[in-house]
Amino acid sequence: MQQPLKMIKNTPQTYGSVSKCLHWAIALVIVGMFILGLWMVDLTYYDSWYVKAPHYHKSVGILIAFAMIFRLLWRWSNPTPKHIVSHKPWEVSLALATHVLLYILIFSILVTGYLIPTADGRGIDVFNWFTVPSVGSFFDNQEDVAGDIHYWSAWAVIALASLHTIAAIKHHVLDKDATLKRML
């Protein structure tokens, strides 16, 4: 009974299966949402995806919000694996700053993604399963201001995630340490 629990939770040496699954699933979905977001803004009124694409984008965004909240709670309730001894202090600091900034930016995207369509008082239908109600408009031009923040935060997440990926590959290929293996 002890072994399966160990595989689910993080250990001092590696991440558990829940952390790994959340990491990769959320990363892939966020990249997909970024691509979908870029594609759907160029749709015309007469395009068959004009209504469907934003519906899917908003629905998946709400599900990502739930997954991110769970991920944050899971992260707080599990030990983070110890840093690899070969990591330099600046690498450890930069990795921590990158992770914190990624969380802040992702939650910024999620909050602004909620504020854009709910500014007019309508809720968000999540795959027609349930509706997340609107809390109304908090400031003038909410959909435009939130839209700009949403757009630039999404680009920042993609840029930062790209650097994160490059760093993981660097650790694997050049440093030959277990940084990447711990998350695979």
C-alpha positions in Angstrom: 0.0 0.0 0.0 2.9 2.3 0.7 4.4 2.1 -2.9 1.4 3.3 -4.9 0.9 6.3 -2.6 4.6 7.1 -3.1 4.1 7.2 -6.8 1.2 9.6 -6.5 2.8 12.1 -4.2 6.0 14.0 -4.6 9.1 12.8 -2.9 12.3 14.6 -2.0 13.9 13.2 -5.2 11.1 13.4 -7.8 7.6 14.7 -8.6 4.6 12.3 -8.1 2.3 11.2 -10.9 -0.4 13.8 -9.9 2.1 16.7 -10.2 3.5 15.3 -13.5 0.0 14.8 -15.0 -1.1 18.3 -14.0 2.1 19.9 -15.3 2.0 18.3 -18.7 -1.8 18.4 -19.2 -2.1 22.1 -18.3 1.0 23.0 -20.3 -0.4 21.3 -23.5 -3.8 22.7 -23.0 -2.4 26.2 -22.5 -0.4 26.0 -25.7 -3.5 24.7 -27.5 -5.6 27.6 -26.1 -2.9 30.1 -27.2 -3.1 28.7 -30.8 -6.9 28.7 -30.7 -7.0 32.2 -29.4 -4.7 33.5 -32.1 -6.7 31.7 -34.8 -10.2 32.6 -33.6 -9.6 36.4 -33.5 -9.4 36.4 -37.3 -12.7 34.6 -37.8 -15.4 36.5 -39.6 -19.1 36.6 -38.7 -19.9 34.2 -41.5 -17.3 31.6 -40.5 -18.9 28.4 -39.0 -16.4 28.6 -36.1 -17.3 32.2 -35.2 -19.4 31.1 -32.3 -18.0 27.6 -31.6 -14.4 28.6 -31.2 -15.0 31.3 -28.4 -17.4 28.9 -26.7 -14.7 26.2 -26.6 -12.0 28.7 -25.6 -14.1 30.0 -22.7 -15.2 26.5 -21.6 -11.7 25.1 -21.6 -10.5 28.3 -19.8 -12.9 27.7 -16.9 -11.7 24.1 -16.7 -8.1 25.2 -16.7 -9.0 27.6 -13.8 -10.3 24.6 -11.8 -7.2 22.6 -12.7 -4.9 25.4 -11.7 -6.6 25.9 -8.3 -6.3 22.1 -7.7 -2.7 22.3 -8.9 -1.8 25.1 -6.5 -3.5 23.3 -3.6 -1.6 20.1 -4.5 1.6 22.0 -4.7 1.1 23.5 -1.3 0.2 20.1 0.3 3.1 18.2 -1.2 6.8 18.6 -0.6 8.7 20.0 -3.6 11.6 17.8 -4.6 14.9 19.1 -3.3 17.2 21.0 -5.7 19.8 19.0 -7.4 23.2 19.6 -5.7 24.8 20.6 -9.0 22.4 23.4 -9.6 24.0 26.8 -9.1 22.4 29.3 -6.7 21.4 31.6 -9.6 19.7 28.7 -11.4 17.7 27.8 -8.3 16.6 31.5 -7.9 15.8 31.9 -11.5 13.8 28.6 -11.6 11.8 29.8 -8.5 11.2 33.2 -10.0 10.1 31.6 -13.3 7.6 29.3 -11.6 6.1 32.1 -9.5 5.8 34.3 -12.6 4.2 31.5 -14.6 1.6 31.0 -11.9 0.9 34.8 -11.7 0.6 35.1 -15.5 -1.6 32.0 -15.9 -4.0 33.2 -13.2 -3.9 36.7 -14.8 -5.0 35.1 -18.1 -7.7 33.1 -16.3 -9.1 36.2 -14.5 -9.0 38.4 -17.5 -10.4 35.6 -19.6 -13.4 35.6 -17.3 -13.7 39.4 -17.2 -13.9 39.8 -21.0 -17.1 38.0 -21.8 -18.8 38.6 -18.4 -18.5 42.4 -18.5 -22.0 42.7 -20.1 -23.6 40.6 -17.3 -23.8 37.3 -19.1 -22.3 34.2 -17.5 -20.0 31.7 -19.2 -21.6 28.4 -20.4 -19.1 25.7 -19.9 -19.8 23.1 -22.7 -23.5 23.7 -21.8 -22.9 21.6 -18.7 -23.1 24.5 -16.2 -22.9 28.3 -16.3 -20.3 30.4 -14.3 -22.3 33.5 -13.5 -21.1 37.0 -14.2 -20.2 39.3 -11.3 -20.7 42.3 -13.6 -18.4 45.0 -14.7 -15.8 46.4 -12.3 -14.4 49.3 -14.5 -15.0 51.2 -17.7 -14.1 49.4 -20.9 -13.6 46.2 -18.9 -13.6 43.9 -21.9 -11.0 46.0 -23.8 -8.7 46.5 -20.8 -9.0 42.8 -19.7 -8.6 41.8 -23.4 -5.3 43.6 -23.6 -4.0 42.1 -20.4 -5.2 38.7 -21.5 -3.4 39.0 -24.8 -0.1 40.2 -23.5 -0.1 37.8 -20.5 -0.7 34.9 -22.9 2.3 35.9 -25.0 4.4 36.3 -21.8 3.4 32.8 -20.7 4.4 31.3 -24.0 7.7 33.2 -24.0 8.4 32.2 -20.4 7.3 28.6 -21.0 9.7 28.5 -24.0 12.6 29.6 -21.7 11.5 27.0 -19.1 11.6 24.3 -21.8 15.0 25.4 -23.1 16.4 25.4 -19.5 15.0 21.8 -18.9 16.6 20.7 -22.2 19.9 22.4 -21.2 19.9 20.5 -17.9 19.2 17.2 -19.7 21.6 17.6 -22.6 24.4 19.8 -21.4 24.4 19.3 -17.6 23.3 15.7 -17.8 21.4 16.0 -14.5 18.0 14.6 -13.5 16.0 17.9 -13.7 13.9 16.9 -16.7 13.7 13.2 -15.7 12.0 14.2 -12.5 9.1 15.6 -14.4 8.8 12.9 -17.0 
